Amino acid sequence: MSKFLITIFSIVLGISLIYSISQNFSYHEKNQVLNKQVRTLSHKNKKLMQEKRNTGGRENQAFLDAFFTYKNGEDRYQAVNPLLTKNGLADAFPSGDMKQSTVQSTLLETDSFFLKGEEEVSYLNLLKLETSFNDQKNVYHMVLQTTLNQDKKITHIQVIATY
């Protein structure tokens, strides 16, 4: 009886060992496939980031930083003026009052997505802002569309939503 139990135990142990090894190989193969996918996506992301830089991404970010981070209206106007066309300037300051603001603002977070056209590049920018007026601070989010021309200057600005 004891030889029988030892034989059964050995068979069960062998089957368990074979099953464990096959599972290990399966996990290893899946891991290799996932690593390859990660490398491929990383490469694609690098290409997209390079394309973003080549299609005005730096200029878009520079505008967002300058337009939403300022201590007063004069600083804001001086910072964004070189980045805008006349049309962009009209969109940015529709009231024409470019320098008299007492509001302060800080751009906290930015996430930008672009769509390249034949002559322009449009960005959909998801922004998180902090503004203060009379020492009262508010944090809010904004979806802002910006359009850059071939000279990589902002030609159009449109607020899509704030929340």
Salt bridges, closest charged atoms under 4 A:
ASP91 OD2 - HIS156 ND1 2.80
GLU109 OE2 - LYS128 NZ 3.92
